[in-house]
Amino acid sequence: MPIRTASARWSGNLTEGTGTIKTGKGGLSGNYSFASRFEEGEGTNPEELIGAAHAGCFSMAFSKGLADAGFTPTSVETTAKVHLDKTDAGMTVTRIDLETTGDVPGIDDGTFQKIAVGAKENCPISRLLSPGAEISLNATLA
């Protein structure tokens, strides 16, 4: 399997500096700052990028799980809400709330939920993050 890369550049001090983040193949790039990370400023931040990675990984894993069970999804849309909180150890990602909606013809809600939970537990990004952060799931069948 290929090794994936991303890079970041920061200039200046923590509160007044600015930076850029980009993926190795150039698919994503963005500016970030203290304000975009810890306040409501313009730009992106590492937590949004973690959320995007988690939402993308989960959506693919869920789609695969559905197909493996004989259900071809029309679409799977996922949002990851990443909670960055101050703890005794410092700023920490404490929780990620996955909210997904699947348009899956012919599936019942019980089967849909079971496959969604399996995807949450087994996508590589969930496995990476779950030892340190609580991961919740709200799955809705469209």
Backbone as JSON Lines, residues from 0, in Angstrom:
{"i":0,"aa":"M","n":[0.85,-1.19,0.0],"ca":[0.0,0.0,0.0],"c":[0.89,1.25,0.0]}
{"i":1,"aa":"P","n":[0.45,2.29,-0.68],"ca":[1.23,3.52,-0.71],"c":[1.24,4.22,0.65]}
{"i":2,"aa":"I","n":[2.26,5.02,0.87],"ca":[2.33,5.86,2.07],"c":[1.77,7.23,1.69]}
{"i":3,"aa":"R","n":[0.81,7.7,2.44],"ca":[0.16,8.98,2.17],"c":[0.87,10.1,2.91]}
{"i":4,"aa":"T","n":[0.94,11.27,2.32],"ca":[1.62,12.39,2.95],"c":[0.74,13.63,2.97]}
{"i":5,"aa":"A","n":[1.08,14.5,3.87],"ca":[0.49,15.83,3.95],"c":[1.56,16.72,4.56]}
{"i":6,"aa":"S","n":[1.42,18.03,4.38],"ca":[2.42,18.93,4.93],"c":[1.76,20.18,5.49]}
{"i":7,"aa":"A","n":[2.49,20.85,6.36],"ca":[2.02,22.11,6.94],"c":[3.21,23.04,7.09]}
{"i":8,"aa":"R","n":[2.94,24.31,6.94],"ca":[3.94,25.35,7.18],"c":[3.31,26.39,8.09]}
{"i":9,"aa":"W","n":[4.03,26.77,9.14],"ca":[3.57,27.78,10.08],"c":[4.6,28.9,10.13]}
{"i":10,"aa":"S","n":[4.14,30.13,10.11],"ca":[5.02,31.29,10.21],"c":[4.54,32.18,11.34]}
{"i":11,"aa":"G","n":[5.45,32.54,12.24],"ca":[5.1,33.45,13.32],"c":[4.81,32.74,14.61]}
{"i":12,"aa":"N","n":[4.36,33.51,15.6],"ca":[4.07,32.92,16.9],"c":[2.68,32.26,16.89]}
{"i":13,"aa":"L","n":[2.33,31.64,17.99],"ca":[1.09,30.87,18.04],"c":[-0.15,31.7,17.77]}
{"i":14,"aa":"T","n":[-0.3,32.82,18.44],"ca":[-1.57,33.55,18.35],"c":[-1.67,34.49,17.16]}
{"i":15,"aa":"E","n":[-0.54,34.94,16.62],"ca":[-0.58,35.88,15.51],"c":[-0.06,35.3,14.21]}
{"i":16,"aa":"G","n":[0.49,34.1,14.27],"ca":[1.05,33.48,13.08],"c":[-0.03,32.95,12.14]}
{"i":17,"aa":"T","n":[0.43,32.48,10.99],"ca":[-0.48,31.88,10.02],"c":[0.21,30.68,9.4]}
{"i":18,"aa":"G","n":[-0.61,29.82,8.82],"ca":[-0.05,28.63,8.2],"c":[-0.85,28.16,7.03]}
{"i":19,"aa":"T","n":[-0.27,27.18,6.36],"ca":[-0.95,26.5,5.26],"c":[-0.82,25.0,5.48]}
{"i":20,"aa":"I","n":[-1.84,24.29,5.07],"ca":[-1.89,22.83,5.15],"c":[-2.23,22.32,3.77]}
{"i":21,"aa":"K","n":[-1.56,21.24,3.33],"ca":[-1.94,20.65,2.05],"c":[-1.66,19.16,2.04]}
{"i":22,"aa":"T","n":[-2.45,18.48,1.24],"ca":[-2.23,17.04,1.07],"c":[-1.15,16.83,0.02]}
{"i":23,"aa":"G","n":[-0.53,15.66,0.09],"ca":[0.61,15.35,-0.77],"c":[0.33,15.44,-2.25]}
{"i":24,"aa":"K","n":[-0.82,15.02,-2.68],"ca":[-1.17,15.06,-4.1],"c":[-1.82,16.37,-4.5]}
{"i":25,"aa":"G","n":[-1.98,17.29,-3.54],"ca":[-2.53,18.6,-3.86],"c":[-4.04,18.66,-3.94]}
{"i":26,"aa":"G","n":[-4.73,17.61,-3.54],"ca":[-6.19,17.6,-3.61],"c":[-6.83,18.58,-2.66]}
{"i":27,"aa":"L","n":[-6.2,18.79,-1.51],"ca":[-6.72,19.73,-0.52],"c":[-5.61,20.65,-0.08]}
{"i":28,"aa":"S","n":[-5.94,21.91,0.09],"ca":[-5.0,22.84,0.69],"c":[-5.81,23.95,1.34]}
{"i":29,"aa":"G","n":[-5.25,24.53,2.37],"ca":[-5.98,25.59,3.04],"c":[-5.1,26.35,4.0]}
{"i":30,"aa":"N","n":[-5.57,27.53,4.35],"ca":[-4.92,28.37,5.34],"c":[-5.46,28.03,6.7]}
{"i":31,"aa":"Y","n":[-4.61,28.18,7.72],"ca":[-5.08,28.02,9.08],"c":[-4.37,29.01,9.99]}
{"i":32,"aa":"S","n":[-4.99,29.25,11.16],"ca":[-4.47,30.23,12.1],"c":[-4.98,29.88,13.49]}
{"i":33,"aa":"F","n":[-4.49,30.62,14.48],"ca":[-5.0,30.46,15.83],"c":[-6.51,30.69,15.84]}
{"i":34,"aa":"A","n":[-6.95,31.74,15.13],"ca":[-8.38,32.08,15.1],"c":[-9.22,30.99,14.44]}
{"i":35,"aa":"S","n":[-8.71,30.36,13.38],"ca":[-9.5,29.31,12.72],"c":[-9.52,28.03,13.53]}
{"i":36,"aa":"R","n":[-8.57,27.89,14.43],"ca":[-8.51,26.67,15.23],"c":[-9.22,26.81,16.57]}
{"i":37,"aa":"F","n":[-8.99,27.91,17.26],"ca":[-9.5,28.04,18.63],"c":[-10.63,29.05,18.78]}
{"i":38,"aa":"E","n":[-10.94,29.75,17.69],"ca":[-12.03,30.72,17.72],"c":[-12.93,30.41,16.52]}
{"i":39,"aa":"E","n":[-13.51,31.4,15.91],"ca":[-14.38,31.18,14.75],"c":[-13.83,31.88,13.51]}
{"i":40,"aa":"G","n":[-12.51,31.97,13.4],"ca":[-11.88,32.66,12.29],"c":[-11.96,31.89,10.98]}
{"i":41,"aa":"E","n":[-11.64,32.6,9.9],"ca":[-11.64,32.01,8.55],"c":[-10.49,31.03,8.4]}
{"i":42,"aa":"G","n":[-10.69,30.03,7.57],"ca":[-9.66,29.04,7.3],"c":[-10.04,27.7,7.87]}
{"i":43,"aa":"T","n":[-9.13,26.78,7.77],"ca":[-9.37,25.42,8.26],"c":[-8.55,25.2,9.52]}
{"i":44,"aa":"N","n":[-8.48,23.95,9.96],"ca":[-7.68,23.6,11.12],"c":[-7.46,22.09,11.13]}
{"i":45,"aa":"P","n":[-6.51,21.62,11.93],"ca":[-6.24,20.19,11.94],"c":[-7.45,19.33,12.32]}
{"i":46,"aa":"E","n":[-8.3,19.84,13.21],"ca":[-9.46,19.05,13.63],"c":[-10.46,18.87,12.49]}
{"i":47,"aa":"E","n":[-10.65,19.89,11.65],"ca":[-11.52,19.74,10.49],"c":[-10.95,18.7,9.52]}
{"i":48,"aa":"L","n":[-9.64,18.7,9.37],"ca":[-9.03,17.73,8.47],"c":[-9.17,16.31,9.02]}
{"i":49,"aa":"I","n":[-9.05,16.16,10.34],"ca":[-9.31,14.84,10.95],"c":[-10.75,14.44,10.72]}
{"i":50,"aa":"G","n":[-11.68,15.4,10.88],"ca":[-13.09,15.12,10.63],"c":[-13.35,14.7,9.2]}
{"i":51,"aa":"A","n":[-12.73,15.4,8.25],"ca":[-12.9,15.04,6.84],"c":[-12.36,13.64,6.56]}
{"i":52,"aa":"A","n":[-11.2,13.34,7.13],"ca":[-10.62,12.01,6.95],"c":[-11.52,10.94,7.54]}
{"i":53,"aa":"H","n":[-12.06,11.2,8.72],"ca":[-12.92,10.22,9.38],"c":[-14.23,10.03,8.62]}
{"i":54,"aa":"A","n":[-14.85,11.14,8.2],"ca":[-16.1,11.05,7.44],"c":[-15.89,10.3,6.13]}
{"i":55,"aa":"G","n":[-14.79,10.57,5.45],"ca":[-14.5,9.89,4.19],"c":[-14.23,8.41,4.38]}
{"i":56,"aa":"C","n":[-13.44,8.08,5.39],"ca":[-13.12,6.68,5.67],"c":[-14.38,5.9,6.06]}
{"i":57,"aa":"F","n":[-15.17,6.48,6.97],"ca":[-16.39,5.81,7.41],"c":[-17.34,5.6,6.23]}
{"i":58,"aa":"S","n":[-17.54,6.63,5.4],"ca":[-18.47,6.5,4.28],"c":[-18.06,5.37,3.34]}
{"i":59,"aa":"M","n":[-16.76,5.27,3.08],"ca":[-16.29,4.18,2.21],"c":[-16.47,2.82,2.87]}
{"i":60,"aa":"A","n":[-16.13,2.73,4.16],"ca":[-16.28,1.45,4.88],"c":[-17.74,1.04,4.97]}
{"i":61,"aa":"F","n":[-18.63,2.0,5.2],"ca":[-20.06,1.72,5.28],"c":[-20.57,1.26,3.92]}
{"i":62,"aa":"S","n":[-20.18,1.93,2.87],"ca":[-20.58,1.54,1.52],"c":[-20.13,0.12,1.2]}
{"i":63,"aa":"K","n":[-18.89,-0.21,1.59],"ca":[-18.39,-1.57,1.36],"c":[-19.19,-2.59,2.17]}
{"i":64,"aa":"G","n":[-19.45,-2.27,3.44],"ca":[-20.22,-3.18,4.28],"c":[-21.62,-3.42,3.73]}
{"i":65,"aa":"L","n":[-22.24,-2.37,3.23],"ca":[-23.57,-2.51,2.63],"c":[-23.51,-3.39,1.39]}
{"i":66,"aa":"A","n":[-22.53,-3.14,0.52],"ca":[-22.39,-3.93,-0.7],"c":[-22.08,-5.39,-0.38]}
{"i":67,"aa":"D","n":[-21.22,-5.63,0.61],"ca":[-20.89,-7.0,1.02],"c":[-22.12,-7.75,1.51]}
{"i":68,"aa":"A","n":[-23.1,-7.0,2.08],"ca":[-24.34,-7.61,2.58],"c":[-25.41,-7.7,1.5]}
{"i":69,"aa":"G","n":[-25.07,-7.27,0.27],"ca":[-26.01,-7.38,-0.84],"c":[-26.85,-6.15,-1.1]}
{"i":70,"aa":"F","n":[-26.46,-5.01,-0.51],"ca":[-27.22,-3.78,-0.69],"c":[-26.31,-2.72,-1.32]}
{"i":71,"aa":"T","n":[-26.63,-2.31,-2.53],"ca":[-25.83,-1.29,-3.19],"c":[-26.38,0.08,-2.83]}
{"i":72,"aa":"P","n":[-25.6,0.88,-2.09],"ca":[-26.1,2.19,-1.71],"c":[-26.13,3.15,-2.89]}
{"i":73,"aa":"T","n":[-27.18,3.96,-2.94],"ca":[-27.22,5.06,-3.9],"c":[-26.26,6.15,-3.44]}
{"i":74,"aa":"S","n":[-26.25,6.4,-2.12],"ca":[-25.33,7.38,-1.55],"c":[-25.19,7.17,-0.05]}
{"i":75,"aa":"V","n":[-24.05,7.59,0.47],"ca":[-23.79,7.65,1.91],"c":[-23.17,9.02,2.16]}
{"i":76,"aa":"E","n":[-23.81,9.81,3.02],"ca":[-23.29,11.13,3.37],"c":[-23.0,11.16,4.86]}
{"i":77,"aa":"T","n":[-21.77,11.55,5.22],"ca":[-21.36,11.54,6.62],"c":[-20.74,12.87,7.01]}
{"i":78,"aa":"T","n":[-21.09,13.33,8.19],"ca":[-20.47,14.48,8.82],"c":[-19.79,14.0,10.09]}
{"i":79,"aa":"A","n":[-18.58,14.47,10.33],"ca":[-17.87,14.16,11.58],"c":[-17.71,15.46,12.36]}
{"i":80,"aa":"K","n":[-18.22,15.49,13.56],"ca":[-18.09,16.65,14.44],"c":[-17.0,16.33,15.46]}
{"i":81,"aa":"V","n":[-15.87,17.02,15.34],"ca":[-14.69,16.76,16.16],"c":[-14.69,17.74,17.33]}
{"i":82,"aa":"H","n":[-14.66,17.2,18.54],"ca":[-14.68,18.02,19.76],"c":[-13.25,18.18,20.28]}
{"i":83,"aa":"L","n":[-12.76,19.41,20.3],"ca":[-11.45,19.73,20.86],"c":[-11.7,20.4,22.2]}
{"i":84,"aa":"D","n":[-11.27,19.75,23.27],"ca":[-11.54,20.25,24.62],"c":[-10.26,20.39,25.42]}
{"i":85,"aa":"K","n":[-10.29,21.31,26.37],"ca":[-9.18,21.47,27.29],"c":[-9.32,20.43,28.39]}
{"i":86,"aa":"T","n":[-8.3,19.59,28.55],"ca":[-8.28,18.57,29.59],"c":[-7.06,18.82,30.48]}
{"i":87,"aa":"D","n":[-6.91,18.01,31.5],"ca":[-5.73,18.14,32.37],"c":[-4.44,17.94,31.58]}
{"i":88,"aa":"A","n":[-4.5,17.18,30.51],"ca":[-3.32,16.93,29.68],"c":[-3.1,18.02,28.64]}
{"i":89,"aa":"G","n":[-4.03,18.96,28.51],"ca":[-3.95,20.02,27.5],"c":[-5.08,19.87,26.5]}
{"i":90,"aa":"M","n":[-5.0,20.6,25.39],"ca":[-6.03,20.53,24.36],"c":[-6.03,19.12,23.77]}
{"i":91,"aa":"T","n":[-7.23,18.51,23.71],"ca":[-7.35,17.1,23.33],"c":[-8.62,16.89,22.5]}
{"i":92,"aa":"V","n":[-8.5,16.1,21.45],"ca":[-9.7,15.64,20.74],"c":[-10.32,14.58,21.64]}
{"i":93,"aa":"T","n":[-11.47,14.9,22.22],"ca":[-12.11,14.01,23.19],"c":[-13.22,13.17,22.59]}
{"i":94,"aa":"R","n":[-13.85,13.68,21.52],"ca":[-15.0,12.96,20.97],"c":[-15.19,13.34,19.51]}
{"i":95,"aa":"I","n":[-15.68,12.37,18.75],"ca":[-16.08,12.6,17.37],"c":[-17.48,12.03,17.2]}
{"i":96,"aa":"D","n":[-18.4,12.86,16.75],"ca":[-19.76,12.43,16.5],"c":[-19.92,12.24,15.0]}
{"i":97,"aa":"L","n":[-20.13,11.0,14.58],"ca":[-20.4,10.7,13.18],"c":[-21.9,10.74,12.95]}
{"i":98,"aa":"E","n":[-22.32,11.5,11.95],"ca":[-23.73,11.55,11.57],"c":[-23.79,11.18,10.1]}
{"i":99,"aa":"T","n":[-24.48,10.08,9.82],"ca":[-24.52,9.59,8.45],"c":[-25.95,9.35,7.99]}
{"i":100,"aa":"T","n":[-26.17,9.57,6.72],"ca":[-27.44,9.25,6.09],"c":[-27.14,8.41,4.86]}
{"i":101,"aa":"G","n":[-27.81,7.29,4.77],"ca":[-27.62,6.41,3.63],"c":[-28.9,6.23,2.85]}
{"i":102,"aa":"D","n":[-28.78,6.36,1.55],"ca":[-29.88,6.04,0.65],"c":[-29.57,4.65,0.12]}
{"i":103,"aa":"V","n":[-30.24,3.65,0.69],"ca":[-29.92,2.26,0.4],"c":[-31.21,1.51,0.08]}
{"i":104,"aa":"P","n":[-31.5,1.31,-1.2],"ca":[-32.73,0.62,-1.57],"c":[-32.79,-0.81,-1.02]}
{"i":105,"aa":"G","n":[-33.96,-1.19,-0.51],"ca":[-34.23,-2.56,-0.12],"c":[-33.73,-3.0,1.23]}
{"i":106,"aa":"I","n":[-33.13,-2.13,2.02],"ca":[-32.59,-2.53,3.32],"c":[-33.56,-2.14,4.43]}
{"i":107,"aa":"D","n":[-33.62,-2.93,5.49],"ca":[-34.42,-2.55,6.65],"c":[-33.52,-1.81,7.64]}
{"i":108,"aa":"D","n":[-34.13,-1.06,8.55],"ca":[-33.36,-0.21,9.46],"c":[-32.45,-1.02,10.38]}
{"i":109,"aa":"G","n":[-32.88,-2.17,10.85],"ca":[-32.05,-2.98,11.74],"c":[-30.75,-3.42,11.07]}
{"i":110,"aa":"T","n":[-30.85,-3.88,9.83],"ca":[-29.67,-4.29,9.08],"c":[-28.78,-3.09,8.79]}
{"i":111,"aa":"F","n":[-29.4,-1.99,8.43],"ca":[-28.68,-0.74,8.16],"c":[-27.86,-0.32,9.39]}
{"i":112,"aa":"Q","n":[-28.49,-0.34,10.56],"ca":[-27.81,0.06,11.8],"c":[-26.65,-0.87,12.12]}
{"i":113,"aa":"K","n":[-26.86,-2.16,11.96],"ca":[-25.82,-3.15,12.27],"c":[-24.59,-2.93,11.38]}
{"i":114,"aa":"I","n":[-24.82,-2.7,10.11],"ca":[-23.71,-2.48,9.18],"c":[-23.03,-1.15,9.49]}
{"i":115,"aa":"A","n":[-23.79,-0.13,9.87],"ca":[-23.21,1.17,10.22],"c":[-22.29,1.04,11.43]}
{"i":116,"aa":"V","n":[-22.71,0.32,12.44],"ca":[-21.88,0.13,13.64],"c":[-20.6,-0.62,13.26]}
{"i":117,"aa":"G","n":[-20.72,-1.63,12.43],"ca":[-19.53,-2.36,11.98],"c":[-18.56,-1.46,11.25]}
{"i":118,"aa":"A","n":[-19.07,-0.56,10.42],"ca":[-18.21,0.38,9.7],"c":[-17.53,1.34,10.67]}
{"i":119,"aa":"K","n":[-18.27,1.8,11.67],"ca":[-17.68,2.7,12.67],"c":[-16.55,2.02,13.42]}
{"i":120,"aa":"E","n":[-16.73,0.77,13.76],"ca":[-15.72,0.05,14.53],"c":[-14.52,-0.37,13.7]}
{"i":121,"aa":"N","n":[-14.7,-0.5,12.39],"ca":[-13.65,-1.1,11.58],"c":[-13.0,-0.21,10.53]}
{"i":122,"aa":"C","n":[-13.48,1.01,10.32],"ca":[-12.77,1.84,9.35],"c":[-11.41,2.2,9.97]}
{"i":123,"aa":"P","n":[-10.36,2.26,9.16],"ca":[-9.02,2.49,9.7],"c":[-8.88,3.77,10.52]}
{"i":124,"aa":"I","n":[-9.59,4.82,10.15],"ca":[-9.47,6.07,10.92],"c":[-10.17,5.93,12.27]}
{"i":125,"aa":"S","n":[-11.3,5.22,12.34],"ca":[-11.93,4.96,13.64],"c":[-10.99,4.16,14.53]}
{"i":126,"aa":"R","n":[-10.36,3.15,13.95],"ca":[-9.43,2.33,14.76],"c":[-8.26,3.16,15.26]}
{"i":127,"aa":"L","n":[-7.8,4.11,14.46],"ca":[-6.72,4.98,14.88],"c":[-7.16,5.89,16.03]}
{"i":128,"aa":"L","n":[-8.34,6.47,15.92],"ca":[-8.78,7.5,16.86],"c":[-9.47,6.96,18.11]}
{"i":129,"aa":"S","n":[-10.07,5.77,18.04],"ca":[-10.91,5.3,19.15],"c":[-10.16,5.02,20.45]}
{"i":130,"aa":"P","n":[-8.89,4.71,20.47],"ca":[-8.28,4.54,21.79],"c":[-8.25,5.83,22.61]}
{"i":131,"aa":"G","n":[-8.24,7.0,21.95],"ca":[-8.15,8.26,22.69],"c":[-9.4,9.1,22.68]}
{"i":132,"aa":"A","n":[-10.28,8.86,21.74],"ca":[-11.49,9.69,21.62],"c":[-12.72,8.79,21.56]}
{"i":133,"aa":"E","n":[-13.79,9.23,22.2],"ca":[-15.07,8.54,22.1],"c":[-15.64,8.82,20.72]}
{"i":134,"aa":"I","n":[-16.16,7.8,20.07],"ca":[-16.77,7.96,18.75],"c":[-18.23,7.55,18.84]}
{"i":135,"aa":"S","n":[-19.12,8.5,18.59],"ca":[-20.55,8.19,18.58],"c":[-21.03,8.12,17.13]}
{"i":136,"aa":"L","n":[-22.18,7.47,16.94],"ca":[-22.73,7.3,15.6],"c":[-24.22,7.52,15.65]}
{"i":137,"aa":"N","n":[-24.7,8.34,14.71],"ca":[-26.14,8.51,14.48],"c":[-26.35,8.2,13.0]}
{"i":138,"aa":"A","n":[-26.96,7.05,12.71],"ca":[-27.16,6.61,11.32],"c":[-28.63,6.69,10.97]}
{"i":139,"aa":"T","n":[-28.92,7.37,9.86],"ca":[-30.29,7.55,9.4],"c":[-30.45,6.96,8.01]}
{"i":140,"aa":"L","n":[-31.47,6.16,7.85],"ca":[-31.79,5.58,6.55],"c":[-32.69,6.57,5.82]}
{"i":141,"aa":"A","n":[-32.25,7.0,4.65],"ca":[-33.03,7.99,3.88],"c":[-34.26,7.35,3.28]}
